[in-house]
Amino acid sequence: MPGELIVRTESAQRRRKPGKRSRTGCRTCRVRRIKCDEAPGSCRNCTSTGRACDGYDLHRFPIKRELCLPTLGMGAGGIMTSDEKRGFSYFQYRLVPDLVGFFDSWLWQKLVLQMCHSDPAVCHAVNMVSAIHQDAEERGMRLAGEDLQNPKHRFALEQAARSFAHLQKRRASPDPQLREVVLVCCLLFVMAELLLGEFARAFIHLRSGTQILEESLRLGIPVIPCLSETLRVLNSQSSHVGDFESESGIQGEAENERDIETLEGFGSLKVARQCFQRVMYRVIPFIATAWRLPQTEILANYETLWARRQRLLTSLEHLAKRFELFYQREYATLNAKEQIGADIVRLQLVAKTIVLKTCLLDEYDYRLLTLEYSNLLSGYENFMDRFPCRPTITLDYGLSFGLFAVASKCPDLGIRLRAVDALRKWPHYEGMINSNAGAGIAVEAIKLELHKMQTDDAERVSSIDQDPDVSFWEMIRRTQNGTQWPAVRDVELRVKETRRL
């Protein structure tokens, strides 16, 4: 009947009309998409129906309208607010592509995403990193520090507290996967602190993860290889920004240098990269040690340092020869992403060889050294031209170290200025290494060279001072051991030598 149809239509419209939902309701009501009465402590909607009220969020994740990311379903335990869904979506579709921009990684493409759906501690830690990265990207990856007036930082802090709370509840759990959950959370907290420029706190989280890994190796407990490798990469890089009183490297996994020297060749890029990483675990801490030592200490320990340097050079040169054979033979058969990875490994081998040869007080031909640095920089510039969509953060060995070496060590100031420009054009993190920090330290070294030359080259000075990172040196001063970073220490030692002259 027409009248009955009208009544049914009006009834359906009334049922479909959404009610006003509170944006400050408890987490459980927001997930259920119902209006919360916002009673203090626990809302009555939850308690009256026998549900556990998950409490109230004090801070929300600001919406970035220009980001068009897919919406996601439920998270760990079925509880994920709209803010956390946006944060997880940002991580999956914006951050993960950056983290695997150089090399594919089961850690980021599978493991962490799976853990987010099964473990709330990882889910909250991922949301913390998403909020901080989004803010860091807006700031050009500068070392801005923590700002609790920033709504993204407040949201990240609340997510961090929730992650810690979930981990604390499970401290005595016999769950065999808990160890891997804790290691993943350690990595995520390291990333968050690095993005904030809080290196001392990042180092604390890294040391915690390293201790868990050492204990696992000692007890014979297996650890997922991708987790172990990522921790080792960060641990080796920490020699440039970390605790210089302790040995860098994970105990119990000492590498046998003869294994590298007896290599006949590589069957795949993955194997080549693993061998490269094993050498870097030793080369990078040695370079950091040499850079922060004054000339008197280098001279006093020269024989020991020289012998160690020669062993590392032998391993590095043998690896470089084997990799070049692989590169020439297999490059055309690699897919586009593998070619990017092969180019990165090749450039890094050249950069580390040059730096290792010149990190002690040896005499060398400045013209030849300038040519080597010039060729290396041209390789970096060509790579950046071919790879315009570059990641803002990765935990792999990348190109920043080599660019910094050119920008701070090349005898030709013009080449050094080009390297500084390349660092500034690509603001990003490679593990512990921030390109803005590298550019800032290199600029101080260049100013020192201009002072030594007693030149009034106004054009060069003005080009150096364009878009300075004002907060950089403030961050260095407030960071524990910041003024003792090898690169910073190297500049300061050269300043002292100049003043003596």
GULO-157270 format. One record per residue (C-alpha): residue number from 1; residue in one letter; x, z, y. Coordinates in pm, whole numbers, plus 50000, padded with zeros to 5 digits. Layout:
! residues N
   i aa    c1    c3    c2
 NUM  A     X     Z     Y
...
! end
This chain:
! residues 501
   i aa    c1    c3    c2
   1  M 50000 50000 50000
   2  P 50128 49930 50356
   3  G 50072 50288 50472
   4  E 50253 50428 50171
   5  L 50543 50185 50230
   6  I 50576 50303 50591
   7  V 50583 50669 50483
   8  R 50849 50600 50218
   9  T 51062 50402 50465
  10  E 51047 50679 50724
  11  S 51130 50935 50455
  12  A 51432 50732 50341
  13  Q 51551 50697 50700
  14  R 51524 51073 50747
  15  R 51727 51132 50431
  16  R 51997 50884 50535
  17  K 52034 51028 50884
  18  P 52363 51219 50879
  19  G 52375 51572 51007
  20  K 52628 51690 51260
  21  R 52941 51800 51074
  22  S 53180 52053 51221
  23  R 53537 51931 51267
  24  T 53660 52291 51258
  25  G 53490 52390 50933
  26  C 53665 52526 50627
  27  R 53868 52287 50414
  28  T 53622 52306 50123
  29  C 53318 52214 50336
  30  R 53507 51932 50504
  31  V 53599 51787 50165
  32  R 53234 51824 50052
  33  R 53124 51664 50383
  34  I 52874 51934 50467
  35  K 52829 52148 50777
  36  C 53024 52473 50758
  37  D 52889 52798 50907
  38  E 53252 52887 50996
  39  A 53213 53252 50900
  40  P 53538 53448 50949
  41  G 53760 53466 50641
  42  S 53541 53271 50397
  43  C 53235 53067 50487
  44  R 52898 53161 50332
  45  N 52839 52804 50214
  46  C 53123 52853 49967
  47  T 53075 53218 49872
  48  S 52698 53183 49819
  49  T 52750 52899 49570
  50  G 53038 53061 49382
  51  R 53302 52829 49525
  52  A 53644 52938 49645
  53  C 53670 52886 50020
  54  D 54005 52719 50091
  55  G 54027 52859 50444
  56  Y 54050 52694 50785
  57  D 54309 52454 50925
  58  L 54447 52584 51252
  59  H 54584 52244 51354
  60  R 54470 51886 51296
  61  F 54667 51566 51238
  62  P 54616 51348 51550
  63  I 54471 51005 51476
  64  K 54689 50707 51568
  65  R 54427 50437 51627
  66  E 54662 50138 51600
  67  L 54759 50233 51244
  68  C 54526 50055 51001
  69  L 54592 50226 50669
  70  P 54372 50240 50358
  71  T 54161 50551 50306
  72  L 54231 50749 49991
  73  G 54036 50964 49750
  74  M 54096 51317 49633
  75  G 54438 51476 49623
  76  A 54584 51755 49414
  77  G 54312 51969 49262
  78  G 54044 51755 49430
  79  I 54103 51921 49770
  80  M 54227 51692 50047
  81  T 54087 51700 50400
  82  S 54043 51390 50612
  83  D 54364 51478 50800
  84  E 54556 51508 50475
  85  K 54412 51182 50345
  86  R 54544 51010 50657
  87  G 54880 51182 50613
  88  F 54909 51082 50249
  89  S 54800 50726 50330
  90  Y 55068 50711 50601
  91  F 55327 50831 50351
  92  Q 55227 50582 50081
  93  Y 55184 50274 50298
  94  R 55427 50338 50583
  95  L 55700 50581 50472
  96  V 55752 50477 50110
  97  P 55822 50112 50207
  98  D 56093 50245 50441
  99  L 56244 50472 50175
 100  V 56271 50179 49933
 101  G 56366 49927 50200
 102  F 56716 49880 50055
 103  F 56665 49956 49685
 104  D 56364 50015 49462
 105  S 56326 50379 49359
 106  W 56107 50525 49088
 107  L 56133 50856 49278
 108  W 55936 50732 49580
 109  Q 55732 50450 49428
 110  K 55600 50652 49132
 111  L 55709 51013 49086
 112  V 55628 51163 49428
 113  L 55297 50976 49456
 114  Q 55193 51096 49110
 115  M 55290 51453 49194
 116  C 55077 51440 49509
 117  H 54769 51392 49291
 118  S 54859 51675 49056
 119  D 55047 51935 49260
 120  P 54925 52074 49596
 121  A 55275 52191 49698
 122  V 55405 51833 49693
 123  C 55087 51704 49857
 124  H 55125 51941 50154
 125  A 55499 51869 50182
 126  V 55426 51495 50195
 127  N 55176 51552 50477
 128  M 55437 51757 50663
 129  V 55690 51470 50644
 130  S 55427 51213 50745
 131  A 55337 51399 51065
 132  I 55700 51455 51166
 133  H 55805 51097 51086
 134  Q 55517 50952 51288
 135  D 55627 51158 51588
 136  A 55997 51076 51535
 137  E 55921 50705 51520
 138  E 55732 50727 51849
 139  R 56041 50892 52002
 140  G 56279 50623 51876
 141  M 56422 50848 51600
 142  R 56595 51064 51861
 143  L 56708 51417 51779
 144  A 56432 51593 51971
 145  G 56414 51923 51781
 146  E 56102 52118 51687
 147  D 55832 52141 51955
 148  L 55539 52369 51872
 149  Q 55351 52232 52172
 150  N 55340 51901 51986
 151  P 55018 51876 51777
 152  K 55195 51676 51503
 153  H 55463 51943 51472
 154  R 55200 52218 51457
 155  F 55014 52030 51183
 156  A 55343 51982 50996
 157  L 55424 52353 51023
 158  E 55087 52448 50876
 159  Q 55133 52200 50591
 160  A 55481 52344 50526
 161  A 55336 52696 50507
 162  R 55073 52580 50256
 163  S 55339 52409 50045
 164  F 55554 52724 50041
 165  A 55250 52936 49952
 166  H 55169 52719 49649
 167  L 55532 52727 49533
 168  Q 55541 53105 49575
 169  K 55232 53148 49356
 170  R 55403 52961 49072
 171  R 55743 53133 49084
 172  A 55695 53299 48746
 173  S 55514 53004 48589
 174  P 55651 52878 48254
 175  D 55545 52523 48349
 176  P 55841 52299 48252
 177  Q 55760 52060 48540
 178  L 55788 52332 48804
 179  R 56163 52275 48841
 180  E 56109 51909 48927
 181  V 55826 51997 49166
 182  V 56059 52235 49350
 183  L 56336 51972 49367
 184  V 56095 51714 49510
 185  C 55976 51968 49769
 186  C 56340 52043 49858
 187  L 56397 51672 49926
 188  L 56084 51648 50139
 189  F 56183 51955 50342
 190  V 56532 51812 50391
 191  M 56374 51491 50524
 192  A 56146 51683 50760
 193  E 56431 51890 50908
 194  L 56652 51584 50948
 195  L 56377 51401 51136
 196  L 56353 51700 51370
 197  G 56731 51705 51418
 198  E 56747 52054 51263
 199  F 57055 51987 51051
 200  A 57134 52351 50973
 201  R 56789 52406 50821
 202  A 56810 52075 50633
 203  F 57138 52191 50486
 204  I 56979 52516 50363
 205  H 56709 52323 50174
 206  L 56970 52085 50034
 207  R 57183 52373 49909
 208  S 56877 52525 49740
 209  G 56809 52198 49560
 210  T 57175 52162 49467
 211  Q 57183 52512 49318
 212  I 56874 52437 49107
 213  L 57036 52116 48987
 214  E 57363 52293 48902
 215  E 57172 52558 48709
 216  S 56981 52290 48518
 217  L 57305 52117 48419
 218  R 57459 52447 48314
 219  L 57159 52538 48097
 220  G 57125 52189 47953
 221  I 56783 52135 48113
 222  P 56725 51761 48171
 223  V 56657 51648 48528
 224  I 56501 51314 48619
 225  P 56802 51090 48706
 226  C 56657 50957 49033
 227  L 56618 51316 49159
 228  S 56975 51404 49065
 229  E 57116 51088 49225
 230  T 56931 51140 49553
 231  L 57051 51500 49578
 232  R 57408 51390 49511
 233  V 57394 51121 49781
 234  L 57270 51375 50036
 235  N 57523 51630 49918
 236  S 57814 51392 49971
 237  Q 57684 51298 50317
 238  S 57648 51665 50407
 239  S 58027 51684 50432
 240  H 57982 51519 50773
 241  V 57721 51765 50903
 242  G 57719 52062 50666
 243  D 57904 52367 50545
 244  F 58270 52271 50557
 245  E 58388 52586 50384
 246  S 58244 52481 50049
 247  E 58328 52188 49827
 248  S 58092 51894 49857
 249  G 57961 51764 49528
 250  I 57757 51898 49243
 251  Q 57953 52105 48997
 252  G 57933 52014 48633
 253  E 57923 51638 48698
 254  A 58286 51573 48790
 255  E 58357 51203 48773
 256  N 58636 51056 48565
 257  E 58823 50812 48789
 258  R 58956 50628 48486
 259  D 58601 50520 48399
 260  I 58588 50314 48718
 261  E 58937 50173 48674
 262  T 58863 50051 48320
 263  L 58542 49870 48417
 264  E 58539 49507 48309
 265  G 58233 49401 48509
 266  F 57869 49464 48592
 267  G 57567 49337 48405
 268  S 57320 49414 48684
 269  L 57297 49527 49045
 270  K 57162 49863 48927
 271  V 57477 49934 48723
 272  A 57700 49816 49010
 273  R 57521 50045 49253
 274  Q 57551 50344 49019
 275  C 57927 50290 48992
 276  F 57949 50253 49369
 277  Q 57766 50584 49418
 278  R 57999 50763 49179
 279  V 58297 50656 49389
 280  M 58121 50747 49715
 281  Y 58061 51102 49592
 282  R 58440 51149 49631
 283  V 58533 50904 49907
 284  I 58290 51027 50174
 285  P 58391 51398 50157
 286  F 58759 51299 50168
 287  I 58709 51090 50483
 288  A 58515 51377 50642
 289  T 58803 51613 50563
 290  A 59063 51378 50712
 291  W 58861 51320 51029
 292  R 58827 51687 51116
 293  L 59192 51784 51053
 294  P 59432 51799 51350
 295  Q 59757 51605 51323
 296  T 59957 51919 51249
 297  E 59749 51998 50940
 298  I 59760 51639 50818
 299  L 60140 51641 50848
 300  A 60167 51978 50674
 301  N 59958 51856 50378
 302  Y 60047 51489 50393
 303  E 60180 51447 50038
 304  T 59870 51601 49881
 305  L 59634 51406 50107
 306  W 59826 51081 50056
 307  A 59819 51115 49675
 308  R 59447 51187 49678
 309  R 59384 50897 49914
 310  Q 59579 50658 49691
 311  R 59375 50754 49383
 312  L 59053 50694 49575
 313  L 59182 50363 49712
 314  T 59272 50249 49361
 315  S 58921 50325 49236
 316  L 58760 50167 49541
 317  E 58968 49848 49530
 318  H 58910 49808 49156
 319  L 58536 49852 49210
 320  A 58540 49604 49501
 321  K 58711 49336 49289
 322  R 58464 49377 49004
 323  F 58169 49375 49243
 324  E 58291 49060 49420
 325  L 58303 48880 49085
 326  F 57947 48995 49014
 327  Y 57837 48897 49367
 328  Q 57976 48543 49343
 329  R 57837 48491 48993
 330  E 57490 48648 49018
 331  Y 57386 48648 49385
 332  A 57184 48325 49363
 333  T 56988 48460 49065
 334  L 56883 48783 49241
 335  N 56545 48817 49409
 336  A 56522 48862 49788
 337  K 56529 49243 49779
 338  E 56816 49256 49530
 339  Q 57013 49022 49756
 340  I 56964 49269 50042
 341  G 57092 49549 49819
 342  A 57392 49343 49707
 343  D 57481 49261 50069
 344  I 57464 49631 50161
 345  V 57691 49739 49875
 346  R 57939 49463 49960
 347  L 57955 49561 50329
 348  Q 57993 49928 50241
 349  L 58284 49857 50007
 350  V 58466 49674 50287
 351  A 58392 49949 50542
 352  K 58499 50238 50318
 353  T 58821 50058 50223
 354  I 58920 50004 50588
 355  V 58838 50363 50687
 356  L 59011 50512 50384
 357  K 59329 50313 50452
 358  T 59346 50434 50814
 359  C 59215 50793 50800
 360  L 59565 50948 50775
 361  L 59859 50915 51015
 362  D 59989 50587 50875
 363  E 60134 50305 51081
 364  Y 59937 49981 51065
 365  D 59919 49645 51237
 366  Y 59665 49683 51519
 367  R 59599 49309 51533
 368  L 59520 49297 51162
 369  L 59306 49611 51189
 370  T 59114 49461 51482
 371  L 59050 49145 51281
 372  E 58923 49349 50984
 373  Y 58686 49551 51204
 374  S 58570 49235 51383
 375  N 58488 49063 51053
 376  L 58309 49375 50930
 377  L 58098 49397 51246
 378  S 58010 49027 51222
 379  G 57890 49093 50868
 380  Y 57669 49378 50992
 381  E 57528 49168 51276
 382  N 57450 48878 51043
 383  F 57277 49116 50803
 384  M 57064 49267 51081
 385  D 56965 48919 51202
 386  R 56852 48823 50852
 387  F 56672 49153 50795
 388  P 56453 49213 51105
 389  C 56208 49455 50935
 390  R 56456 49738 50889
 391  P 56361 50087 50764
 392  T 56356 50389 50995
 393  I 56459 50627 50718
 394  T 56627 50595 50381
 395  L 56810 50840 50156
 396  D 57047 50571 50027
 397  Y 57396 50488 50149
 398  G 57342 50228 50421
 399  L 57524 50065 50711
 400  S 57538 50337 50978
 401  F 57867 50484 50856
 402  G 58045 50149 50877
 403  L 57897 50069 51219
 404  F 58008 50409 51344
 405  A 58359 50350 51208
 406  V 58380 50022 51402
 407  A 58233 50184 51715
 408  S 58478 50476 51713
 409  K 58796 50346 51547
 410  C 58847 49977 51629
 411  P 59143 49920 51867
 412  D 58939 49663 52066
 413  L 58692 49831 52305
 414  G 58480 49517 52333
 415  I 58418 49519 51958
 416  R 58339 49889 51973
 417  L 58077 49830 52242
 418  R 57914 49567 52021
 419  A 57899 49819 51737
 420  V 57740 50082 51965
 421  D 57482 49823 52067
 422  A 57408 49752 51699
 423  L 57359 50124 51629
 424  R 57119 50156 51922
 425  K 56922 49847 51821
 426  W 56845 50005 51486
 427  P 56738 50369 51540
 428  H 56710 50519 51193
 429  Y 56827 50779 50944
 430  E 57040 50710 50639
 431  G 57023 51044 50464
 432  M 57216 51291 50679
 433  I 57341 51021 50917
 434  N 57141 50941 51232
 435  S 57225 50615 51410
 436  N 57151 50764 51755
 437  A 57391 51050 51683
 438  G 57656 50803 51569
 439  A 57611 50597 51886
 440  G 57637 50911 52102
 441  I 57962 51026 51941
 442  A 58109 50675 51957
 443  V 58028 50651 52328
 444  E 58225 50970 52393
 445  A 58519 50824 52201
 446  I 58503 50502 52407
 447  K 58494 50698 52733
 448  L 58803 50881 52613
 449  E 58982 50553 52550
 450  L 58889 50427 52898
 451  H 59025 50749 53043
 452  K 59350 50711 52852
 453  M 59385 50357 52983
 454  Q 59311 50488 53336
 455  T 59085 50193 53397
 456  D 58807 50153 53651
 457  D 58610 49909 53440
 458  A 58274 49990 53599
 459  E 58087 49725 53404
 460  R 58189 49871 53069
 461  V 58108 50228 53173
 462  S 57763 50128 53299
 463  S 57686 49944 52975
 464  I 57786 50252 52775
 465  D 57560 50481 52976
 466  Q 57245 50275 52936
 467  D 56957 50471 52785
 468  P 57161 50786 52707
 469  D 57036 51039 52452
 470  V 57031 51340 52686
 471  S 56933 51586 52414
 472  F 57209 51479 52177
 473  W 57488 51711 52288
 474  E 57243 51999 52336
 475  M 57142 51952 51973
 476  I 57509 51947 51867
 477  R 57576 52277 52047
 478  R 57281 52462 51898
 479  T 57338 52331 51544
 480  Q 57536 52561 51320
 481  N 57888 52409 51287
 482  G 57767 52117 51502
 483  T 58084 52107 51711
 484  Q 58284 52098 51386
 485  W 58121 51781 51250
 486  P 58411 51557 51143
 487  A 58317 51275 51383
 488  V 58270 51519 51674
 489  R 58586 51705 51581
 490  D 58777 51376 51572
 491  V 58670 51298 51931
 492  E 58758 51650 52051
 493  L 59102 51635 51891
 494  R 59171 51308 52069
 495  V 59056 51464 52397
 496  K 59309 51746 52350
 497  E 59585 51496 52273
 498  T 59498 51306 52592
 499  R 59511 51622 52803
 500  R 59856 51703 52667
 501  L 59972 51362 52785
! end
